[in-house]
Amino acid sequence: MKLEITNNIILLQKGNEANKLIVGYMRNFSEPRHIAEVTAMLCKFMGIDFLYMNANDVDMENHKVFGRMLVNDKWVRVEEDIPSVIDLSPFCYKHKKVISYLRERSFLTDNLKHKLSKSKLQTVLENDRDLSKYSIPTRRLNSFGDLLSSIREHKEVVVKPVYSRHGRGVYIISKRRRKFIVGIQKREKVLSKRRFKKLYKNEMTAKLHVVQKAIISKTKTGDPFDCRVHLEKNGEGEWIIIKIIARIGIGQKVIANVNYGGGRSEIIPFLKANYPANWENIHAELKALGLSLARKIEEVRKTELMTLGLDVGIDRKGNLFVFEANSAPGTEIIKSEVALTRAGYYRFLLEKYSAVNS
């Protein structure tokens, strides 16, 4: 490979490399993170050039990207054509003009079309013959009357923002005689109806919220938990499960949020400890649900996806319920597995779309 340096930009001279494979990797961070570096290294082994980019690097007038590539273990600035395949974080969609431009020229690993909100996901589950048993009764929270009605119907409910990260702003609510019991994170409040209505106005009306039946997904010691099923596409373009982790909200009232002092466990020892009689069946069902739901979400959204994180609860009887589907799941504890799988999927996509465009 020949390099020409001009104005601190490395121009990769194509020469005999006209058919080289380049994948774009678009994030909002100005500097590549560790996962990007690991993925870039693995891409090299697969004959793929990994181009780190953000919205400011896209030159829409000249149809170029001034991004970064890993050269001799250092990130250097390079000029490249718009890649035919771009691994795009959904958090980049605030740059609407750039994304609209890229949609016309590249395959994006998530084009964010037909995105499923929390309530829409539950509707999809409810309307599917095979998946309906995993749905949770959910409704958009439009008024204080909606909230009171849901509490009367389900006895205990969860209220959460339609769009949120890390479980922020999630409440679990029940009623005891004339008082309302409100739990959030590790706190619990007992409120009169007047004070409860004030909390609703102050904290649940600024953003869109949903209210749903509370699913009692708790360990034997009474801590809330959920199971994160992390899926990725492999080198054949098929969904595989990378990891299933139990996330435990130690001392918390509502959800298993490790950001508020929770913990994680490998799924098999966790299930053996909490569901000793039927842990094998639950484990098998978790895997089957993950694969089935990933395919269903792609079908409903009418787009190919690369990654999904499904949050699944398990009640005391071992029944599964889908809490959420995350199109940009965290990879902190599975960086190597994710990087290796994505490098294979990039190659699959590049060969597929190179064949289409040739």
C-alpha positions as CSV (number, residue, x, y, z in Angstrom):
1,M,0.0,0.0,0.0
2,K,1.4,3.4,-1.0
3,L,0.8,6.4,1.3
4,E,0.9,10.0,0.2
5,I,0.9,12.6,3.0
6,T,-0.6,16.0,2.3
7,N,-1.9,18.6,4.9
8,N,-1.6,15.9,7.6
9,I,-4.1,13.7,5.7
10,I,-2.9,10.3,4.5
11,L,-4.2,9.6,1.1
12,L,-4.3,5.8,0.5
13,Q,-3.2,5.3,-3.1
14,K,-5.5,2.8,-4.6
15,G,-3.3,1.4,-7.4
16,N,-4.1,-2.3,-7.5
17,E,-6.4,-1.9,-4.5
18,A,-9.4,-0.7,-6.3
19,N,-11.3,-3.7,-5.0
20,K,-10.2,-3.4,-1.4
21,L,-12.8,-3.8,1.3
22,I,-13.5,-0.8,3.5
23,V,-16.1,-0.6,6.3
24,G,-17.1,2.7,7.9
25,Y,-17.6,2.8,11.6
26,M,-19.5,6.0,12.6
27,R,-19.8,7.2,16.2
28,N,-20.3,10.6,17.9
29,F,-17.0,10.4,19.8
30,S,-14.2,12.5,18.3
31,E,-11.6,9.9,19.3
32,P,-11.9,6.1,18.7
33,R,-12.8,4.1,21.8
34,H,-11.3,0.7,22.8
35,I,-13.9,-1.3,21.1
36,A,-13.1,0.5,17.8
37,E,-9.4,-0.3,18.1
38,V,-10.1,-4.0,18.9
39,T,-12.5,-4.3,16.0
40,A,-10.0,-2.5,13.6
41,M,-7.3,-5.0,14.5
42,L,-9.6,-8.0,13.9
43,C,-10.8,-6.4,10.6
44,K,-7.1,-6.3,9.4
45,F,-6.9,-10.1,9.9
46,M,-9.9,-10.5,7.6
47,G,-8.6,-8.2,4.9
48,I,-10.8,-5.3,5.8
49,D,-9.8,-1.6,6.2
50,F,-11.6,-0.1,9.2
51,L,-12.5,3.6,8.8
52,Y,-13.4,5.4,12.0
53,M,-15.6,8.4,11.3
54,N,-18.1,10.9,12.7
55,A,-20.5,13.3,11.2
56,N,-18.0,16.1,10.9
57,D,-15.7,13.9,8.8
58,V,-18.3,13.5,6.0
59,D,-17.7,15.8,3.0
60,M,-21.1,15.7,1.2
61,E,-20.0,18.1,-1.5
62,N,-17.0,16.0,-2.7
63,H,-18.4,12.6,-1.6
64,K,-15.4,11.9,0.7
65,V,-14.7,10.9,4.3
66,F,-11.8,12.4,6.2
67,G,-11.7,9.7,8.9
68,R,-9.2,7.6,10.7
69,M,-7.5,4.3,10.1
70,L,-5.3,2.2,12.3
71,V,-1.8,2.3,10.7
72,N,1.1,0.6,12.6
73,D,-1.0,0.7,15.8
74,K,-1.7,4.4,15.5
75,W,-4.8,6.2,14.4
76,V,-4.0,8.5,11.4
77,R,-6.2,10.7,9.3
78,V,-7.1,9.4,5.9
79,E,-9.2,10.5,2.9
80,E,-11.5,7.9,1.5
81,D,-14.6,7.5,-0.7
82,I,-17.9,7.0,1.1
83,P,-17.9,3.4,2.3
84,S,-20.5,1.0,0.8
85,V,-21.1,-0.4,4.3
86,I,-21.2,1.7,7.5
87,D,-21.6,0.4,11.1
88,L,-23.7,3.3,12.4
89,S,-24.7,3.9,16.0
90,P,-28.3,5.0,16.4
91,F,-27.0,7.9,18.5
92,C,-25.6,9.5,15.3
93,Y,-29.1,10.1,14.0
94,K,-29.2,13.6,15.5
95,H,-27.1,14.6,12.4
96,K,-30.1,14.3,10.1
97,K,-28.6,15.8,7.0
98,V,-25.5,13.6,7.1
99,I,-27.5,10.5,7.8
100,S,-30.0,11.2,5.0
101,Y,-27.0,11.7,2.6
102,L,-25.4,8.4,3.7
103,R,-28.7,6.4,3.4
104,E,-28.6,7.1,-0.3
105,R,-25.1,5.8,-0.7
106,S,-24.4,3.1,1.9
107,F,-25.8,0.2,3.7
108,L,-26.3,1.3,7.3
109,T,-26.4,-1.4,10.0
110,D,-29.4,0.4,11.5
111,N,-31.3,2.9,9.3
112,L,-33.6,3.7,12.2
113,K,-36.7,3.4,10.1
114,H,-39.9,2.0,11.7
115,K,-38.2,2.1,15.1
116,L,-40.1,0.3,17.9
117,S,-40.9,2.1,21.0
118,K,-41.5,0.2,24.3
119,S,-45.3,0.2,23.7
120,K,-45.0,-0.7,20.0
121,L,-42.8,-3.7,20.9
122,Q,-45.4,-5.0,23.3
123,T,-48.0,-4.7,20.6
124,V,-45.8,-6.6,18.2
125,L,-45.5,-9.4,20.8
126,E,-49.2,-9.4,21.6
127,N,-50.2,-9.8,18.0
128,D,-47.8,-12.7,17.3
129,R,-49.2,-16.1,17.9
130,D,-46.0,-17.6,19.1
131,L,-44.6,-14.6,21.0
132,S,-47.8,-13.3,22.6
133,K,-47.1,-15.2,25.9
134,Y,-44.0,-13.0,26.4
135,S,-45.9,-9.7,26.2
136,I,-46.6,-7.4,29.1
137,P,-49.9,-5.3,29.2
138,T,-48.7,-1.8,28.3
139,R,-50.3,1.5,27.5
140,R,-49.2,5.0,26.8
141,L,-49.6,7.2,29.9
142,N,-51.6,10.2,28.8
143,S,-53.2,11.3,32.1
144,F,-53.3,10.8,35.8
145,G,-56.6,8.9,35.2
146,D,-54.8,6.4,33.0
147,L,-52.3,5.8,35.8
148,L,-55.0,5.2,38.5
149,S,-56.9,3.0,36.1
150,S,-53.9,0.8,35.5
151,I,-53.2,0.5,39.2
152,R,-56.8,-0.6,39.8
153,E,-56.5,-3.2,37.0
154,H,-53.0,-4.7,37.7
155,K,-52.6,-3.9,41.4
156,E,-48.9,-3.1,40.8
157,V,-47.5,-1.2,37.8
158,V,-44.3,0.1,36.4
159,V,-44.0,3.5,34.8
160,K,-41.1,4.3,32.5
161,P,-40.1,6.9,29.9
162,V,-40.7,5.8,26.3
163,Y,-37.1,6.8,25.5
164,S,-34.5,6.3,28.3
165,R,-31.1,4.7,29.0
166,H,-29.8,2.8,31.9
167,G,-33.3,2.5,33.4
168,R,-33.5,6.1,34.5
169,G,-36.8,7.4,35.7
170,V,-38.5,4.0,36.2
171,Y,-41.1,3.7,39.0
172,I,-42.9,0.8,40.6
173,I,-46.2,1.7,42.0
174,S,-48.9,0.0,44.1
175,K,-51.7,1.0,46.4
176,R,-52.3,0.1,50.0
177,R,-55.6,1.2,51.3
178,R,-55.7,5.0,50.5
179,K,-51.9,5.4,50.2
180,F,-49.7,4.9,47.1
181,I,-46.4,3.0,47.5
182,V,-43.8,4.4,45.0
183,G,-40.4,2.8,44.5
184,I,-37.5,4.2,42.5
185,Q,-33.9,2.9,42.5
186,K,-33.3,2.1,46.2
187,R,-35.9,4.4,47.7
188,E,-39.6,3.9,48.5
189,K,-42.2,6.5,49.3
190,V,-45.6,6.3,50.9
191,L,-47.8,9.1,49.4
192,S,-51.3,10.4,49.8
193,K,-53.3,10.8,46.6
194,R,-52.6,14.5,46.5
195,R,-48.9,14.1,46.9
196,F,-48.9,11.2,44.4
197,K,-50.7,13.4,41.8
198,K,-48.1,16.1,42.4
199,L,-45.2,13.6,41.8
200,Y,-47.0,12.5,38.6
201,K,-47.2,16.1,37.3
202,N,-43.6,17.0,38.3
203,E,-41.9,13.8,37.1
204,M,-44.1,12.0,34.5
205,T,-45.5,14.6,32.2
206,A,-42.4,16.3,30.8
207,K,-41.5,13.2,28.7
208,L,-43.6,10.5,27.1
209,H,-44.2,7.6,29.5
210,V,-45.8,4.1,29.4
211,V,-47.4,2.3,32.2
212,Q,-47.4,-1.5,32.3
213,K,-48.3,-4.4,34.6
214,A,-45.4,-5.1,37.0
215,I,-43.7,-8.4,36.4
216,I,-42.2,-9.8,39.6
217,S,-38.8,-10.8,38.4
218,K,-36.8,-11.2,41.6
219,T,-34.1,-13.4,43.0
220,K,-34.7,-15.7,46.0
221,T,-33.3,-12.9,48.1
222,G,-35.8,-10.4,46.8
223,D,-33.6,-8.3,44.5
224,P,-35.0,-7.4,41.0
225,F,-33.3,-8.8,38.0
226,D,-33.5,-9.2,34.3
227,C,-31.6,-11.2,31.7
228,R,-29.8,-9.4,28.9
229,V,-29.7,-11.5,25.7
230,H,-27.1,-10.0,23.4
231,L,-27.4,-10.9,19.8
232,E,-25.1,-10.2,16.8
233,K,-25.0,-11.2,13.1
234,N,-22.2,-13.6,12.2
235,G,-20.1,-14.1,9.1
236,E,-22.9,-15.9,7.4
237,G,-25.4,-13.0,8.1
238,E,-27.3,-15.1,10.7
239,W,-28.3,-14.1,14.2
240,I,-26.3,-15.7,17.0
241,I,-26.4,-15.2,20.8
242,I,-23.1,-13.8,22.0
243,K,-24.0,-13.8,25.7
244,I,-26.8,-14.1,28.2
245,I,-26.2,-12.3,31.5
246,A,-28.4,-11.9,34.6
247,R,-28.3,-8.3,35.8
248,I,-29.3,-8.0,39.5
249,G,-30.4,-4.8,41.1
250,I,-29.0,-5.4,44.6
251,G,-31.1,-3.5,47.1
252,Q,-33.1,-1.8,44.3
253,K,-36.9,-1.5,44.1
254,V,-37.7,-1.7,40.4
255,I,-35.1,-2.8,37.9
256,A,-31.7,-4.5,37.7
257,N,-29.5,-1.5,37.0
258,V,-25.8,-2.0,37.6
259,N,-25.2,1.8,37.4
260,Y,-27.0,2.0,40.8
261,G,-25.0,-0.6,42.6
262,G,-26.2,-3.8,41.0
263,G,-24.3,-6.8,39.8
264,R,-24.0,-9.4,37.0
265,S,-23.9,-13.1,36.9
266,E,-23.3,-15.8,34.2
267,I,-26.8,-17.0,33.3
268,I,-26.4,-20.8,34.0
269,P,-25.2,-20.5,37.6
270,F,-27.8,-17.8,38.2
271,L,-30.6,-20.0,36.9
272,K,-29.4,-23.0,38.8
273,A,-29.4,-21.0,42.1
274,N,-32.8,-19.4,41.5
275,Y,-34.7,-21.9,39.5
276,P,-33.1,-25.3,40.4
277,A,-36.1,-27.4,39.3
278,N,-36.4,-26.1,35.7
279,W,-33.3,-24.0,34.9
280,E,-32.4,-26.0,31.8
281,N,-35.8,-25.4,30.2
282,I,-35.7,-21.7,31.1
283,H,-32.2,-21.4,29.6
284,A,-33.3,-23.1,26.4
285,E,-36.4,-20.9,26.1
286,L,-34.3,-17.7,26.6
287,K,-32.1,-18.7,23.7
288,A,-35.1,-19.6,21.5
289,L,-36.9,-16.4,22.4
290,G,-33.8,-14.3,21.6
291,L,-33.4,-15.7,18.1
292,S,-37.1,-15.6,17.3
293,L,-37.6,-12.1,18.5
294,A,-34.6,-10.8,16.7
295,R,-36.0,-12.1,13.4
296,K,-39.4,-10.7,14.2
297,I,-38.1,-7.2,14.9
298,E,-36.3,-7.2,11.6
299,E,-39.5,-8.3,9.9
300,V,-41.6,-5.6,11.5
301,R,-39.0,-2.8,11.0
302,K,-38.4,-4.0,7.4
303,T,-34.7,-3.6,7.7
304,E,-31.6,-5.7,8.3
305,L,-30.0,-5.1,11.7
306,M,-26.6,-6.1,13.1
307,T,-27.1,-6.1,16.9
308,L,-29.8,-6.3,19.5
309,G,-30.0,-6.5,23.3
310,L,-33.2,-8.0,24.7
311,D,-34.1,-7.5,28.3
312,V,-36.2,-10.4,29.6
313,G,-37.7,-10.9,33.0
314,I,-38.6,-14.3,34.6
315,D,-41.4,-14.6,37.2
316,R,-41.5,-16.9,40.2
317,K,-42.9,-19.8,38.1
318,G,-40.3,-19.5,35.4
319,N,-42.4,-17.7,32.8
320,L,-40.5,-15.3,30.5
321,F,-41.6,-11.7,29.7
322,V,-39.9,-9.2,27.3
323,F,-39.2,-5.8,29.0
324,E,-37.4,-4.1,26.2
325,A,-35.4,-4.4,22.9
326,N,-32.3,-2.2,22.6
327,S,-30.9,-1.5,19.2
328,A,-27.6,-0.2,20.6
329,P,-26.7,-2.6,23.5
330,G,-23.7,-2.0,25.6
331,T,-20.6,-4.1,24.9
332,E,-18.5,-3.3,28.0
333,I,-18.1,-6.9,29.2
334,I,-18.1,-8.7,25.8
335,K,-15.9,-6.4,23.7
336,S,-13.7,-9.2,22.2
337,E,-16.6,-11.5,21.3
338,V,-18.6,-8.6,19.7
339,A,-15.5,-7.3,17.8
340,L,-14.7,-10.7,16.4
341,T,-18.3,-11.4,15.3
342,R,-18.8,-7.9,13.8
343,A,-15.6,-8.2,11.8
344,G,-17.0,-11.4,10.2
345,Y,-20.4,-9.7,9.6
346,Y,-18.7,-6.7,8.0
347,R,-17.0,-9.0,5.5
348,F,-20.3,-10.7,4.7
349,L,-21.9,-7.3,4.1
350,L,-19.0,-6.0,2.0
351,E,-19.0,-9.0,-0.2
352,K,-22.8,-8.9,-0.6
353,Y,-23.0,-5.3,-1.5
354,S,-19.9,-5.2,-3.6
355,A,-21.5,-8.0,-5.7
356,V,-24.7,-5.9,-5.9
357,N,-22.9,-2.8,-7.0
358,S,-20.4,-4.4,-9.4
